Amino acid sequence: MTDLFSPFALRGVTLRNRIGVSPMCQYSCSDDGKPTDWHLAHLFSRAVSGVSLVIAEASAVTPEGRITPRDLGIWSDDHIRPHARLAAAIAAVPTRTGGRSGSPVRCISPECACKATSLAPKSRSGPASP
């Protein structure tokens, strides 16, 4: 267990310990995919907890690529400022940040999947909609 709190280096990036927070979908963005105050509170609270890496939830690269209407987006220059706000807050503590581009997979919740079917293009391959 002593290695858990020792630094970890990979390709020029050194983490102060081996504790990270994996991406967690929050389904709480604005309708146009911008991060909200909720994201700031959620990610910053993880960053100040002592972890060395915080990875934001999956971000859709197009509005049609969202799983739900409230998923995070990175398809417009309008998204830069809210994302920069999150990065600046986390940069104030010794925690590294990461991101993940979204993949168009379905939610497990039937309620969630029903909302998502209106976003998926008709020509998209994959599991059938409920």
Secondary structure, DSSP 8 states (H G I E B T S, - for coil): -GGGGS-EEETTEEESSS-EE-------S-TTS---HHHHHHHHHHHTTT-SEEEEEEEBSSGGG-SSTT--B-SSGGGHHHHHHHHHHHHTTT-EEEEEE------SSHHHHHHHHTTS-TT--SS---
